[in-house]
Every structure is written in C-alpha cells, then in structure tokens.
Amino acid sequence: MNIYQDYIQEIEERKIQGLHPKPIDGAELLSAIIAQIKDKNNEYRADSLKFFIYNSLPGTTPAAVVKAQFLKEIILGESVLEEITPAFAFELLSHMKGGPSIKVLLDLALGNDAAIAKEAANVLKTQVFLYEADTDRLKAAFHSGNEIAKEIIESYAQAEFFTKLPEAAEEIKVVTYIAGEGDISTDLLSPGNQAHSRSDRELHGLCMMTPEAQKEIQALQAQHPDKSVMLIAEKGTMGVGSSRMSGVNNVALWTGKQASPYIPFVNIAPIVAGTNGISPIFLTTVDVTGGIGIDLQNWVKKLDAEGNVIRNENNEPILEEVYSVATGTVLTINTKTKKLYNGDQELKDISKSFTPQKMEFIKAGGSYAIVFGKKLQTWASGILGIEIPTVYAPSKEITKEGVGLSAVEKIFNKNAVGLAPGKVLHAGSDVRVEVNIVGSQDTTGLMTAQELESMAATVISPIVDGAYQSGCHTASVWDKKAQANIPRLMKFMNDFGLITARDPKGEYHAMTDVIHKVLNDITIDEWAIIIGGDSHTRMSKGVAFGADSGTVALALATGEASMPIPESVKVTFKGDMKHHMDFRDVVHATQLQMLQQFGGENVFQGRIIEVHIGTLPADQAFTFTDWTAEMKAKASICISEDDTLIESLEIAKSRIQIMIEKGMDNHNQVLQGLINKANKRITEIKSGEKPALTPDSNASYYAEVVVDLDMIVEPMIADPDVNNEDVSKRYTHDTIRDLTYYGGDKKVDLGFVGSCMVHKGDLKIVSQMLRNIERRDGKVEFLAPLVVAAPTYNIIDELKAEGDWELLEKYSGFEFDDNAPKGAARVEYKNMMYLERPGCNLCMGNQEKAEKGDTVLATSTRLFQGRVVEDSERKKGESLLASTPVVVLSAIIGRIPSIEEYKAAVEGIDLTTFVPSIKELVTVGH
C-alpha cells in the first residue's frame, strides 16, 4: 500500500469512531495528493482536491510548505487547474497564517509580474505572522526602491490588517447551558486521562463533559440556530484547576465558530460564564481564541434588614438568586452598552468582559493577531521613520502619585516593553513585558508545537533566557501513546531551541522531573517573569504565570507576554510554629485564615499573593507558591531575605550544573548562561548594589492577610467534602479541616507522597518515620498502599548519598526501573510502598489512578472529582490533601490518625518548619 492508501484506510477506521479524516500535516502525503490532482484521469482526484483545499494544516507544518509551493505554481501558470484558479490560490494562501505561505507571497510580490505582484501585495496586507526573515526581505526591497514593498510597509504602519476587519457584532444572542454546579474544573472540559489525544482536535472534542451533554448542546443549537450556546458554571467559577487550551478548544469546537473554511476543527469565539466569573488562566486562554468570558454574579449573599450576611447552621453564607440562567434561557450580550439582557430587562453590567483590549481580541479572532499586529506596526513605522499611528486602543496606564510599588509592580515596570522613560505604572495598567523563562509540559506540548507551527515560528526568541520542555506528565506509564507522541515532541522542541527532558539523539538519560521544579531551579533572578504551560507554574523566585499552550507558544516565539499588572494581596506571619507542625499545614491554614478574616470572600482570587516568607529557601517556599494555584490566585511572589535568596540561587546553580553534566545544554549554552547570570545576581546582592527584591513600604494592596502561627495547633487537611448537600461546595479547595474533625477513624485506602508539592525534606520525612517505626516495632507494615514519587532525579541521587533511599528501598514492594518503564497503568494496589518514577504520577490523572471509590490522602494539589480517583458504584472517590507525615502515618495505620497518634509518630522528626522573618521586608523611602 502507498501512503495515500494508508490514509484512506485510516479514514475508514476513524469513520467507525464517528470521526472525519484527520487533518494532514505531512509533506509526503500531501505531495502524493498533489500528484493525483495533477493527473486529470486519476480515480482519487476529486477526493484529493478536497483534502488539499479543506484538510491540510497551515503555518509551518511540512504539509504547508508543499501546499504553498503548489499554489505558487498555479498562480504562475505552471500548473493549470479548473478547480483552483489563481484567484482562489491567493485566497487559500491568505488562510495559511504565515511561514511558507508568506515566503511564497513575498516571492510573488517582489517578482517581475506586476499584476501578480499587486495581488500578492493585497494578500500580504492582511497577514500579521511575519518574522525577521520576512521583514528583512521587505526592508531590503524597500531600500532598493521597490514600490510594492513600500506599499506593503505603509499598509502595515497603518495596521490595515486590523482596521479593515469587520467590527464585533453589537448584539450577540446566546442560549444558556449549565455545564455544572459549583466550580468547573478544566478536567470536565478536557480530562487529563485523554491528554494523549489533545493534538487531534476532533477526537479530543469527544471527551468534553459527557456524550449526553454534547447531545444537549446540539439540541439547543438545533432549536436556536441563530444563537451561540453559552456554557455556565452555576454557583461557581468556570475553568479552575488548569490552563488547558484543549479545554477552550473543546468548548469552541462544540459552541464556537470555524476560524477558516479551509482549516479543519480550529474553532474560535466560545462564550463561557460563571456565577463567580472565570478562572484567570482560563480567561487568558479564552482571549487567545477571541472568546468572551462573563462574570454573572447571578447568586449573591443574602442579607438581613441591617445589611448583615445571613448564614446557615454551618456558618456559611446563604445565597439567593438575583436572576436565572437556567439551561435554555435566551439572553442578549450587547458589546456597545456592555450589558447582559433578558429581553428588555437589564441583568448585569459586564464591562470587564469588553475592555478596549478584549474588543480588539474579539475583532481580530484572538489575542495572537493583536500581539503580532502591534509588533508589525511598530516595525513598519520604524522603517518609514514615522510616529506609530494610533490604531489600537491605548494601553491602560495607571500611575498613583505618592504611592509605592508592590513586588509585582516593580517586576512589571522593570520588564515592560515600550514604556516611556521615567513612566511608573501601578496595578490595573496594561503592559507588554519581556519573558525570561518559559516552560512547556508534555501533555500540552504537542498543542504548543501546533500553535508554533500555526503562527509560523521556527526558532525560540533570542530574548528568552531559558526554556524547558518537560516529560513529567507522561512519566508514570510509557505506553504506546506516550512512545508515539513524546519523542516527536522532544525533537520538535529541541530543534526549536528548548532544553528538553529527553534527548532526541538518545545521548543523555531521560529526565521526567516535574516541570515546575525544573523551572524553579532554572529561574536565577527574583526579578524574572516566567510563563509555563501548567497552572502550577508558580516559582519561589520571580513571578510566574501558568498559561495555556498558545500563550506558551507566543512567549517562545516572541519573548513577550501582554497582560494587566495584577493587584496584590500581602501575606505576612506572626506567632510561633509548633514543633509538631509541618509547613504544609501553614499553607492550608493561610487559606483558612484568609477566608475567616474576609467573611468567606476569597481575596486571593485573580490576584498576586505577595508572601513575605523571608527565611525559607526556594524548595520549601515553593510549597506555598505551588498551592496558590488552588487558592485561585493569578500568581505568587516570595519576598526573601538576602542570605536566603543567595542560598536559593546557589542551590539553583548546582542543579543547573547537574543538567549540564548530563549533557542537556544546547549549542547556545543556555544552561551555562543561566549559571553566569546567577553568579552576577549573587554578586549584586552580596555587594549591596542590588539587594533582594522587596516592595516599597508605602505600596498599595487590595488586602493584607496576617497568618497567626499560634492558631495552627493541628495538621490541616483540604477536604473535597464530596457529600456536602450544596453541590457548589464540593471539590473546592476552601474546606480546610483539622485532624480532630475526623475522629481518628476515617478509613484511608491509599496514600500518595509526591508531585510538585514535595521536596527533598519530604522524602527524608518518609524515611525518618519508617526508621522510627522500625525501631519501635521491629518492622513496618502498611495497612494501606503508599505511593511515593520524588519530583526530581537529583532528589533521589541526594537521598542515595545520604542513606535515606536504601531504607525506602527496604520497605518498598515496587521500585521503578528506567530501563523497563511500566507499559500500562496500575489498576490495583497492594498494602505496600511503591517507589515510582520521578514525575507527576497520581496528581495528573492521565495515567495512574487510585482504585475507583477510594479515599486517598495525598500531598498532591488535586482534589477535583475524577482526577486522582474516580467514583465507584459503592461510594464517591475522594482525594484529601495533607502534609507528608500525615499521609505516611495514615497509610501505615490505614486511617486518618488522631492528634495524639500523630504527635507520637513525628517526635524527633525533622519537619519542614518555619520561623517568620523578624526583619521588615520592605524598601523604605519610596
């Protein structure tokens, strides 16, 4: 069989699944299709034409190179087709979004045929995805007196690629669909266990919610063909948990509109809403597709006659419905008045959904086009030597006289692009910033690669200090899907210029270290801005933002990101930490005390948590910043003492050196460059030239939270509260309970110590507890399975050197073997300890899972329904989150311990303790 016949066979196989032909990205297959098109008598010619026109992927895919070249032949008359005229060929080129299509258009525009050059120029004026190779050609032609080049550059300076687009519709009719009650995790929209199919958009679309929900959406569309379906999180927030471009892609696939008639399964403009709005990272992803996210506030706290909040017997605020958005309700979004209506009745001001910048995203079909458009306009204006014409809405600039800067405001001002000299911006300002560190993870990486191809990027931006492609989300099980996808991803990213966990050449050991841990190590400046393809991109140095695969691609391609400077909430500590407590308990208590201090309002949501953690080095402080994703914060910043920051930078240097010694550095010596920058930063701190980052003493905050360590007397557990009568209260991270609540008798079916929330100290706690029990009882027996997954290989190496790993091996019934990784996910567990490969493991939900219906106690961050454990017919699965010593003891005794049992078990154990800084960590006089 030839390659075309193989494709036809694949099409037949997909038909059985109810799928259309898979989009073509390979050059060999498209070349065979073109050969059949050229053969007028070929029996497959009609189908080949359809595949060529409607089913080949644009951008820089190998197929796009072949397609663009054939279209060039048609335009030049070298190939003549009745079905594809030169005019139609130009139209097809206009939808290919850059890369080889731009090269072909420039060839034609700068060629000798005046009529063809004019047509090519008209198409080029609509394009924005140009890179240096393209603009250098235009610049050279302009300087040599080429009139067409001058005409194109003048068009770019006026941003006609944007101004000539149709305006956003004034009225958008929607019909509502309640996707769920309470917070809706992106797991519902794009389940982690289907991560392998994300790059096959149509196939992945089948996993959104349930088949029944998909049919209900289709029924609404049939009933309301002139309206868009708006997905709603009733009494909750839409899109919590992960950034998931695939989640937005799925929503767009089912409820959005096709981006281009010639690009299959790429839909844009989804409309989503939530009673409590949209999760910040998810909203960014919605912007990428030119969609709309609405904060409905259709349920509010019930007040008495004096204006006090009325509470139920559990002391929780009682909510009352302001207006209904029940499934099937027809509403009108007015983008001019910026209000939501039911008929003539005004329901809600939704101005935040339609800022000038968001209106531009909607008009352009997504935020990428705006980012590239602004860069192109700036470049063209510079070539012409003119002031940049005012086309785009001016960036919102907020300056507060006499008010100092928070830490995030300082970082954004330092990294701002295009800011007038001397201008200082405060929170709420829109800023373009340079990005220092970028991370791509493996289950979204293939989508990031697709995004890079679609925006015609071929090499990492030179202004990025370092970028890393991880292998942690597929570490647990090296199955056929992973074997097919991951090497291909690693080669693409390695060629693009990233440091990759796996070596495409196979020369260094595959590293499955957790992405956030690696990014935390390669961040060597607390003034850095980090963008990572995971919601837990929350570093203990710099300010890091979890992002969708598209925003990661944009950061890799341009070295920039655009966003408003977020507001900050200041978190400080007082009191003394009890000797039997672990720092993880402080993290949980921070959330609990914040909710108590603000009457149940989560002041962290959508804001920066500026935590004055002072004395904790990077590894330990990361436990706090990592959890801030579950606090629904946009990001977190650690304020450190000078000596502590130097210690963290020295640790980072040693870990980067290990990566170099493994052979992971590339030809640009990126890793060595990071060590050099770390040395420079250490010198600056030691000399006093530039001390550790601190906010100004007169900085302004949305709120200030003071965590009282004296109040933390028992280990704290985040409980999914799976049986709460109020469905909206289930599976949030806001139910924090102390150990005594469980009465010492709640059965635990599985314990998990692992993922990004643990560090070397946690693994030493495991070994210390085993040693204590062995000394007391003569042996250690587990009444429940205990899964242990170190986050990084270097932690295992250090534990081996220090003698801890030997004890862990002694009591393990399973130890990972990199030479023979598991080929299938474990479905049953025995009452023993499993030493798993470094990586995300159970936390991801895409490979390993607990047995259905289990009660899991984990150090993880995930308690969402179905993530770590699925429901069974006998009971709901539940994933409770606790500190390492609580998890280990629970696995040994098979239940959550009493406080007395816990205290006895940790006696003499070196827990992760915390002593608040006695220094005032601020800059005075600003």
Secondary structure as UniProt FT lines:
FT   HELIX           3..16
FT   TURN            17..18
FT   HELIX           27..38
FT   TURN            40..41
FT   TURN            43..44
FT   HELIX           45..54
FT   TURN            59..60
FT   HELIX           62..75
FT   TURN            76..77
FT   HELIX           86..94
FT   HELIX           100..109
FT   HELIX           114..124
FT   TURN            125..126
FT   HELIX           132..143
FT   TURN            144..145
FT   HELIX           147..157
FT   TURN            158..159
FT   HELIX           160..163
FT   STRAND          171..181
FT   STRAND          184..185
FT   HELIX           186..189
FT   HELIX           192..197
FT   TURN            198..199
FT   HELIX           201..205
FT   TURN            206..207
FT   HELIX           211..223
FT   TURN            225..226
FT   STRAND          228..234
FT   STRAND          238..240
FT   HELIX           245..255
FT   STRAND          257..258
FT   TURN            261..262
FT   TURN            264..265
FT   STRAND          267..268
FT   STRAND          271..274
FT   TURN            275..276
FT   HELIX           280..288
FT   TURN            289..290
FT   STRAND          292..295
FT   STRAND          299..301
FT   TURN            305..306
FT   TURN            313..314
FT   STRAND          319..321
FT   TURN            327..328
FT   STRAND          330..334
FT   TURN            335..338
FT   STRAND          339..342
FT   TURN            343..344
FT   STRAND          345..349
FT   HELIX           351..354
FT   HELIX           356..364
FT   HELIX           367..384
FT   TURN            401..402
FT   HELIX           407..415
FT   TURN            421..422
FT   TURN            427..428
FT   STRAND          430..434
FT   STRAND          437..440
FT   HELIX           442..454
FT   TURN            455..456
FT   TURN            462..463
FT   STRAND          466..469
FT   TURN            473..474
FT   HELIX           480..496
FT   STRAND          499..500
FT   TURN            504..505
FT   HELIX           515..522
FT   TURN            526..527
FT   STRAND          529..532
FT   TURN            535..536
FT   STRAND          543..546
FT   HELIX           549..558
FT   STRAND          560..564
FT   STRAND          568..574
FT   TURN            579..580
FT   HELIX           583..597
FT   TURN            598..600
FT   TURN            603..606
FT   STRAND          608..614
FT   HELIX           618..627
FT   TURN            628..632
FT   STRAND          635..640
FT   HELIX           642..661
FT   TURN            662..663
FT   TURN            667..668
FT   HELIX           670..687
FT   TURN            697..698
FT   STRAND          703..708
FT   HELIX           709..711
FT   STRAND          716..718
FT   TURN            722..723
FT   HELIX           727..729
FT   TURN            730..731
FT   STRAND          736..738
FT   HELIX           739..742
FT   TURN            743..744
FT   STRAND          750..754
FT   TURN            756..757
FT   HELIX           760..777
FT   STRAND          786..789
FT   HELIX           793..802
FT   HELIX           804..810
FT   STRAND          812..815
FT   TURN            818..819
FT   STRAND          833..836
FT   HELIX           841..843
FT   TURN            852..853
FT   STRAND          855..858
FT   TURN            865..867
FT   STRAND          878..881
FT   HELIX           884..893
FT   HELIX           899..906
FT   TURN            907..908
FT   TURN            924..925
//
